[in-house]
């Protein structure tokens, strides 16, 4: 097994983007699970925010799950930070 160099120290940039940063994929729409994870909240709390009108989808996509229930419409949410020019 190869051990890492003693001078290498993992930094925040080697991990997934933190909330509040401007990731390269900020213009890619996210599904509800991904959007909840990006915001750092539970999916049930994210669903409540959508139901109450605090968040709204920017589009939808149809996904065919074949054996698990057929075609479903999945809402897509923007990952672009509100009020930020990044």
N, CA, C and O atoms as CSV, one atom per row, in Angstrom:
chain,resi,resn,atom,element,x,y,z
A,1,UNK,N,N,0.837,-1.178,0.000
A,1,UNK,CA,C,0.000,0.000,0.000
A,1,UNK,C,C,0.885,1.245,0.000
A,1,UNK,O,O,1.854,1.324,0.755
A,2,UNK,N,N,0.558,2.186,-0.823
A,2,UNK,CA,C,1.338,3.405,-0.960
A,2,UNK,C,C,0.882,4.417,0.081
A,2,UNK,O,O,-0.305,4.732,0.159
A,3,UNK,N,N,1.794,4.918,0.865
A,3,UNK,CA,C,1.428,5.927,1.860
A,3,UNK,C,C,1.590,7.317,1.259
A,3,UNK,O,O,2.481,7.537,0.438
A,4,UNK,N,N,0.735,8.256,1.662
A,4,UNK,CA,C,0.831,9.603,1.112
A,4,UNK,C,C,2.113,10.303,1.547
A,4,UNK,O,O,2.712,9.969,2.570
A,5,UNK,N,N,2.508,11.261,0.763
A,5,UNK,CA,C,3.691,12.052,1.062
A,5,UNK,C,C,3.494,12.782,2.388
A,5,UNK,O,O,2.393,13.267,2.649
A,6,UNK,N,N,4.514,12.877,3.230
A,6,UNK,CA,C,4.360,13.555,4.513
A,6,UNK,C,C,4.075,15.051,4.365
A,6,UNK,O,O,3.598,15.686,5.305
A,7,UNK,N,N,4.364,15.615,3.193
A,7,UNK,CA,C,4.105,17.039,2.995
A,7,UNK,C,C,2.688,17.310,2.499
A,7,UNK,O,O,2.254,18.462,2.475
A,8,UNK,N,N,1.955,16.252,2.099
A,8,UNK,CA,C,0.601,16.436,1.591
A,8,UNK,C,C,-0.383,16.570,2.745
A,8,UNK,O,O,-0.451,15.706,3.619
A,9,UNK,N,N,-1.135,17.649,2.741
A,9,UNK,CA,C,-2.176,17.863,3.739
A,9,UNK,C,C,-3.483,18.120,2.998
A,9,UNK,O,O,-3.587,19.091,2.249
A,10,UNK,N,N,-4.497,17.248,3.202
A,10,UNK,CA,C,-5.768,17.477,2.522
A,10,UNK,C,C,-6.338,18.840,2.903
A,10,UNK,O,O,-6.321,19.232,4.069
A,11,UNK,N,N,-6.833,19.540,1.919
A,11,UNK,CA,C,-7.448,20.836,2.164
A,11,UNK,C,C,-8.912,20.770,1.780
A,11,UNK,O,O,-9.370,19.768,1.230
A,12,UNK,N,N,-9.638,21.818,2.064
A,12,UNK,CA,C,-11.055,21.881,1.741
A,12,UNK,C,C,-11.287,21.703,0.243
A,12,UNK,O,O,-12.314,21.159,-0.161
A,13,UNK,N,N,-10.342,22.155,-0.587
A,13,UNK,CA,C,-10.514,22.072,-2.035
A,13,UNK,C,C,-10.461,20.637,-2.555
A,13,UNK,O,O,-10.904,20.382,-3.675
A,14,UNK,N,N,-9.925,19.683,-1.766
A,14,UNK,CA,C,-9.872,18.297,-2.214
A,14,UNK,C,C,-11.140,17.543,-1.832
A,14,UNK,O,O,-11.294,16.380,-2.204
A,15,UNK,N,N,-12.035,18.167,-1.112
A,15,UNK,CA,C,-13.282,17.542,-0.698
A,15,UNK,C,C,-14.430,18.106,-1.513
A,15,UNK,O,O,-14.235,18.959,-2.378
A,16,UNK,N,N,-15.637,17.616,-1.226
A,16,UNK,CA,C,-16.802,18.137,-1.934
A,16,UNK,C,C,-17.020,19.592,-1.554
A,16,UNK,O,O,-16.607,20.017,-0.475
A,17,UNK,N,N,-17.670,20.371,-2.438
A,17,UNK,CA,C,-17.840,21.798,-2.165
A,17,UNK,C,C,-18.656,22.052,-0.906
A,17,UNK,O,O,-19.640,21.360,-0.646
A,18,UNK,N,N,-18.252,23.029,-0.140
A,18,UNK,CA,C,-18.970,23.393,1.076
A,18,UNK,C,C,-20.148,24.295,0.721
A,18,UNK,O,O,-20.152,24.959,-0.315
A,19,UNK,N,N,-21.126,24.305,1.588
A,19,UNK,CA,C,-22.266,25.190,1.387
A,19,UNK,C,C,-21.756,26.625,1.429
A,19,UNK,O,O,-20.959,26.982,2.296
A,20,UNK,N,N,-22.215,27.438,0.495
A,20,UNK,CA,C,-21.782,28.828,0.453
A,20,UNK,C,C,-20.673,29.088,-0.543
A,20,UNK,O,O,-20.338,30.244,-0.804
A,21,UNK,N,N,-20.089,28.028,-1.111
A,21,UNK,CA,C,-19.080,28.237,-2.138
A,21,UNK,C,C,-19.763,28.259,-3.489
A,21,UNK,O,O,-20.958,27.979,-3.586
A,22,UNK,N,N,-19.031,28.581,-4.517
A,22,UNK,CA,C,-19.574,28.615,-5.878
A,22,UNK,C,C,-19.004,27.434,-6.655
A,22,UNK,O,O,-17.991,27.581,-7.339
A,23,UNK,N,N,-19.633,26.268,-6.561
A,23,UNK,CA,C,-19.114,25.107,-7.275
A,23,UNK,C,C,-19.257,25.280,-8.785
A,23,UNK,O,O,-20.069,26.078,-9.255
A,24,UNK,N,N,-18.474,24.538,-9.524
A,24,UNK,CA,C,-18.514,24.645,-10.976
A,24,UNK,C,C,-19.857,24.220,-11.550
A,24,UNK,O,O,-20.230,24.668,-12.634
A,25,UNK,N,N,-20.586,23.371,-10.849
A,25,UNK,CA,C,-21.864,22.869,-11.361
A,25,UNK,C,C,-23.052,23.692,-10.872
A,25,UNK,O,O,-24.162,23.167,-10.781
A,26,UNK,N,N,-22.848,24.957,-10.560
A,26,UNK,CA,C,-23.910,25.763,-9.968
A,26,UNK,C,C,-25.097,25.972,-10.894
A,26,UNK,O,O,-26.192,26.274,-10.418
A,27,UNK,N,N,-24.917,25.820,-12.208
A,27,UNK,CA,C,-26.012,26.025,-13.142
A,27,UNK,C,C,-26.743,24.728,-13.479
A,27,UNK,O,O,-27.730,24.751,-14.215
A,28,UNK,N,N,-26.277,23.609,-12.956
A,28,UNK,CA,C,-26.902,22.322,-13.226
A,28,UNK,C,C,-28.069,22.139,-12.260
A,28,UNK,O,O,-27.883,22.222,-11.046
A,29,UNK,N,N,-29.275,21.891,-12.787
A,29,UNK,CA,C,-30.423,21.675,-11.892
A,29,UNK,C,C,-30.233,20.422,-11.042
A,29,UNK,O,O,-29.651,19.434,-11.489
A,30,UNK,N,N,-30.729,20.480,-9.817
A,30,UNK,CA,C,-30.602,19.369,-8.877
A,30,UNK,C,C,-31.967,18.772,-8.580
A,30,UNK,O,O,-32.972,19.482,-8.546
A,31,UNK,N,N,-31.996,17.472,-8.366
A,31,UNK,CA,C,-33.207,16.821,-7.903
A,31,UNK,C,C,-33.428,17.157,-6.438
A,31,UNK,O,O,-32.554,17.748,-5.804
A,32,UNK,N,N,-34.581,16.790,-5.888
A,32,UNK,CA,C,-34.880,17.137,-4.493
A,32,UNK,C,C,-33.870,16.584,-3.481
A,32,UNK,O,O,-33.500,17.280,-2.535
A,33,UNK,N,N,-33.424,15.343,-3.672
A,33,UNK,CA,C,-32.440,14.765,-2.741
A,33,UNK,C,C,-31.120,15.528,-2.797
A,33,UNK,O,O,-30.523,15.832,-1.764
A,34,UNK,N,N,-30.672,15.832,-4.011
A,34,UNK,CA,C,-29.413,16.563,-4.181
A,34,UNK,C,C,-29.523,17.985,-3.626
A,34,UNK,O,O,-28.593,18.484,-2.992
A,35,UNK,N,N,-30.669,18.635,-3.868
A,35,UNK,CA,C,-30.857,20.006,-3.386
A,35,UNK,C,C,-30.870,20.047,-1.861
A,35,UNK,O,O,-30.289,20.949,-1.258
A,36,UNK,N,N,-31.531,19.074,-1.237
A,36,UNK,CA,C,-31.562,19.019,0.231
A,36,UNK,C,C,-30.155,18.821,0.782
A,36,UNK,O,O,-29.764,19.466,1.754
A,37,UNK,N,N,-29.402,17.929,0.156
A,37,UNK,CA,C,-28.027,17.684,0.607
A,37,UNK,C,C,-27.165,18.927,0.429
A,37,UNK,O,O,-26.364,19.251,1.306
A,38,UNK,N,N,-27.317,19.632,-0.697
A,38,UNK,CA,C,-26.537,20.847,-0.956
A,38,UNK,C,C,-26.835,21.914,0.094
A,38,UNK,O,O,-25.940,22.650,0.510
A,39,UNK,N,N,-28.115,21.994,0.525
A,39,UNK,CA,C,-28.494,22.971,1.552
A,39,UNK,C,C,-28.128,22.521,2.962
A,39,UNK,O,O,-28.125,23.324,3.895
A,40,UNK,N,N,-27.821,21.237,3.112
A,40,UNK,CA,C,-27.459,20.710,4.426
A,40,UNK,C,C,-28.657,20.489,5.326
A,40,UNK,O,O,-28.555,20.622,6.546
A,41,UNK,N,N,-29.809,20.148,4.724
A,41,UNK,CA,C,-31.020,19.893,5.508
A,41,UNK,C,C,-31.532,18.491,5.210
A,41,UNK,O,O,-31.159,17.875,4.212
A,42,UNK,N,N,-32.396,17.998,6.099
A,42,UNK,CA,C,-33.024,16.706,5.861
A,42,UNK,C,C,-34.001,16.824,4.700
A,42,UNK,O,O,-34.541,17.900,4.446
A,43,UNK,N,N,-34.229,15.723,3.996
A,43,UNK,CA,C,-35.141,15.738,2.848
A,43,UNK,C,C,-36.552,16.126,3.281
A,43,UNK,O,O,-37.236,16.844,2.552
A,44,UNK,N,N,-37.001,15.672,4.441
A,44,UNK,CA,C,-38.345,16.006,4.921
A,44,UNK,C,C,-38.477,17.511,5.161
A,44,UNK,O,O,-39.535,18.084,4.901
A,45,UNK,N,N,-37.421,18.155,5.653
A,45,UNK,CA,C,-37.438,19.607,5.850
A,45,UNK,C,C,-37.423,20.339,4.511
A,45,UNK,O,O,-38.071,21.375,4.358
A,46,UNK,N,N,-36.687,19.802,3.547
A,46,UNK,CA,C,-36.670,20.394,2.213
A,46,UNK,C,C,-38.067,20.318,1.595
A,46,UNK,O,O,-38.551,21.298,1.029
A,47,UNK,N,N,-38.714,19.157,1.703
A,47,UNK,CA,C,-40.071,18.994,1.169
A,47,UNK,C,C,-41.048,19.964,1.819
A,47,UNK,O,O,-41.940,20.485,1.149
A,48,UNK,N,N,-40.890,20.212,3.113
A,48,UNK,CA,C,-41.758,21.164,3.816
A,48,UNK,C,C,-41.536,22.578,3.279
A,48,UNK,O,O,-42.498,23.328,3.115
A,49,UNK,N,N,-40.290,22.955,3.003
A,49,UNK,CA,C,-39.991,24.285,2.459
A,49,UNK,C,C,-40.618,24.454,1.073
A,49,UNK,O,O,-41.091,25.538,0.733
A,50,UNK,N,N,-40.621,23.384,0.274
A,50,UNK,CA,C,-41.248,23.437,-1.050
A,50,UNK,C,C,-42.764,23.546,-0.897
A,50,UNK,O,O,-43.402,24.365,-1.559
A,51,UNK,N,N,-43.334,22.726,-0.030
A,51,UNK,CA,C,-44.784,22.719,0.191
A,51,UNK,C,C,-45.278,24.081,0.691
A,51,UNK,O,O,-46.373,24.511,0.329
A,52,UNK,N,N,-44.477,24.762,1.519
A,52,UNK,CA,C,-44.857,26.064,2.056
A,52,UNK,C,C,-44.560,27.218,1.097
A,52,UNK,O,O,-44.927,28.361,1.372
A,53,UNK,N,N,-43.904,26.931,-0.015
A,53,UNK,CA,C,-43.655,27.948,-1.024
A,53,UNK,C,C,-42.358,28.718,-0.864
A,53,UNK,O,O,-42.136,29.697,-1.576
A,54,UNK,N,N,-41.488,28.298,0.062
A,54,UNK,CA,C,-40.197,28.973,0.235
A,54,UNK,C,C,-39.255,28.662,-0.922
A,54,UNK,O,O,-38.414,29.489,-1.277
A,55,UNK,N,N,-39.388,27.481,-1.509
A,55,UNK,CA,C,-38.583,27.054,-2.644
A,55,UNK,C,C,-39.518,26.586,-3.752
A,55,UNK,O,O,-40.598,26.059,-3.483
A,56,UNK,N,N,-39.100,26.780,-4.983
A,56,UNK,CA,C,-39.905,26.280,-6.096
A,56,UNK,C,C,-38.981,25.718,-7.177
A,56,UNK,O,O,-37.873,26.217,-7.374
A,57,UNK,N,N,-39.439,24.685,-7.870
A,57,UNK,CA,C,-38.604,24.080,-8.905
A,57,UNK,C,C,-38.451,25.007,-10.108
A,57,UNK,O,O,-39.321,25.831,-10.390
A,58,UNK,N,N,-37.328,24.857,-10.809
A,58,UNK,CA,C,-37.088,25.630,-12.024
A,58,UNK,C,C,-37.456,24.828,-13.267
A,58,UNK,O,O,-37.453,25.357,-14.378
A,59,UNK,N,N,-37.770,23.564,-13.076
A,59,UNK,CA,C,-38.149,22.699,-14.192
A,59,UNK,C,C,-38.486,21.314,-13.686
A,59,UNK,O,O,-38.452,21.051,-12.484
A,60,UNK,N,N,-38.810,20.433,-14.614
A,60,UNK,CA,C,-39.105,19.046,-14.269
A,60,UNK,C,C,-38.471,18.128,-15.309
A,60,UNK,O,O,-38.101,18.566,-16.398
A,61,UNK,N,N,-38.353,16.864,-14.961
A,61,UNK,CA,C,-37.847,15.851,-15.874
A,61,UNK,C,C,-38.649,14.575,-15.604
A,61,UNK,O,O,-38.975,14.267,-14.458
A,62,UNK,N,N,-38.961,13.837,-16.674
A,62,UNK,CA,C,-39.648,12.559,-16.528
A,62,UNK,C,C,-38.614,11.449,-16.501
A,62,UNK,O,O,-37.741,11.375,-17.365
A,63,UNK,N,N,-38.721,10.582,-15.495
A,63,UNK,CA,C,-37.804,9.457,-15.353
A,63,UNK,C,C,-38.623,8.181,-15.361
A,63,UNK,O,O,-39.607,8.061,-14.631
A,64,UNK,N,N,-38.213,7.223,-16.194
A,64,UNK,CA,C,-38.907,5.941,-16.288
A,64,UNK,C,C,-38.175,4.923,-15.416
A,64,UNK,O,O,-37.073,4.483,-15.743
A,65,UNK,N,N,-38.805,4.561,-14.307
A,65,UNK,CA,C,-38.196,3.609,-13.380
A,65,UNK,C,C,-38.485,2.165,-13.757
A,65,UNK,O,O,-38.115,1.251,-13.020
A,66,UNK,N,N,-39.136,1.946,-14.882
A,66,UNK,CA,C,-39.469,0.616,-15.413
A,66,UNK,C,C,-40.165,-0.260,-14.384
A,66,UNK,O,O,-41.390,-0.222,-14.277
A,67,UNK,N,N,-39.418,-1.044,-13.628
A,67,UNK,CA,C,-40.010,-2.020,-12.702
A,67,UNK,C,C,-40.464,-1.425,-11.379
A,67,UNK,O,O,-41.222,-2.074,-10.658
A,68,UNK,N,N,-40.035,-0.226,-11.031
A,68,UNK,CA,C,-40.395,0.354,-9.738
A,68,UNK,C,C,-41.481,1.417,-9.850
A,68,UNK,O,O,-41.429,2.413,-9.128
A,69,UNK,N,N,-42.437,1.244,-10.709
A,69,UNK,CA,C,-43.559,2.173,-10.718
A,69,UNK,C,C,-43.741,2.986,-11.979
A,69,UNK,O,O,-44.637,3.828,-12.033
A,70,UNK,N,N,-42.931,2.767,-12.988
A,70,UNK,CA,C,-43.123,3.464,-14.254
A,70,UNK,C,C,-42.564,4.874,-14.274
A,70,UNK,O,O,-41.600,5.184,-13.575
A,71,UNK,N,N,-43.188,5.730,-15.090
A,71,UNK,CA,C,-42.706,7.091,-15.308
A,71,UNK,C,C,-43.128,7.993,-14.155
A,71,UNK,O,O,-44.285,7.992,-13.735
A,72,UNK,N,N,-42.169,8.760,-13.654
A,72,UNK,CA,C,-42.438,9.733,-12.594
A,72,UNK,C,C,-41.867,11.074,-13.005
A,72,UNK,O,O,-40.840,11.145,-13.679
A,73,UNK,N,N,-42.537,12.132,-12.594
A,73,UNK,CA,C,-42.064,13.488,-12.858
A,73,UNK,C,C,-41.284,13.965,-11.638
A,73,UNK,O,O,-41.812,13.991,-10.527
A,74,UNK,N,N,-40.025,14.341,-11.852
A,74,UNK,CA,C,-39.147,14.782,-10.765
A,74,UNK,C,C,-38.885,16.284,-10.931
A,74,UNK,O,O,-38.432,16.717,-11.990
A,75,UNK,N,N,-39.166,17.083,-9.888
A,75,UNK,CA,C,-38.873,18.512,-9.979
A,75,UNK,C,C,-37.370,18.763,-9.903
A,75,UNK,O,O,-36.645,18.025,-9.238
A,76,UNK,N,N,-36.911,19.800,-10.581
A,76,UNK,CA,C,-35.501,20.187,-10.568
A,76,UNK,C,C,-35.364,21.570,-9.949
A,76,UNK,O,O,-36.173,22.461,-10.208
A,77,UNK,N,N,-34.334,21.739,-9.128
A,77,UNK,CA,C,-34.104,22.987,-8.417
A,77,UNK,C,C,-32.767,23.572,-8.831
A,77,UNK,O,O,-31.824,22.836,-9.120
A,78,UNK,N,N,-32.683,24.888,-8.860
A,78,UNK,CA,C,-31.454,25.568,-9.243
A,78,UNK,C,C,-30.430,25.507,-8.113
A,78,UNK,O,O,-30.782,25.618,-6.938
A,79,UNK,N,N,-29.167,25.331,-8.477
A,79,UNK,CA,C,-28.088,25.340,-7.490
A,79,UNK,C,C,-27.411,26.695,-7.442
A,79,UNK,O,O,-26.461,26.881,-6.681
A,80,UNK,N,N,-27.879,27.645,-8.237
A,80,UNK,CA,C,-27.268,28.965,-8.275
A,80,UNK,C,C,-27.600,29.730,-7.005
A,80,UNK,O,O,-28.776,29.833,-6.657
A,81,UNK,N,N,-26.617,30.271,-6.301
A,81,UNK,CA,C,-26.874,31.003,-5.054
A,81,UNK,C,C,-27.702,32.257,-5.295
A,81,UNK,O,O,-27.388,33.047,-6.184
A,82,UNK,N,N,-28.732,32.438,-4.527
A,82,UNK,CA,C,-29.581,33.625,-4.651
A,82,UNK,C,C,-28.826,34.837,-4.151
A,82,UNK,O,O,-28.218,34.790,-3.082
A,83,UNK,N,N,-28.854,35.918,-4.903
A,83,UNK,CA,C,-28.203,37.152,-4.496
A,83,UNK,C,C,-26.694,37.122,-4.588
A,83,UNK,O,O,-26.013,37.943,-3.974
A,84,UNK,N,N,-26.162,36.168,-5.361
A,84,UNK,CA,C,-24.720,36.072,-5.481
A,84,UNK,C,C,-24.328,36.087,-6.950
A,84,UNK,O,O,-24.998,35.470,-7.778
A,85,UNK,N,N,-23.267,36.773,-7.272
A,85,UNK,CA,C,-22.811,36.835,-8.660
A,85,UNK,C,C,-21.753,35.795,-8.951
A,85,UNK,O,O,-21.410,35.572,-10.112
A,86,UNK,N,N,-21.224,35.151,-7.916
A,86,UNK,CA,C,-20.151,34.136,-8.049
A,86,UNK,C,C,-19.249,34.473,-9.188
A,86,UNK,O,O,-18.294,33.744,-9.455
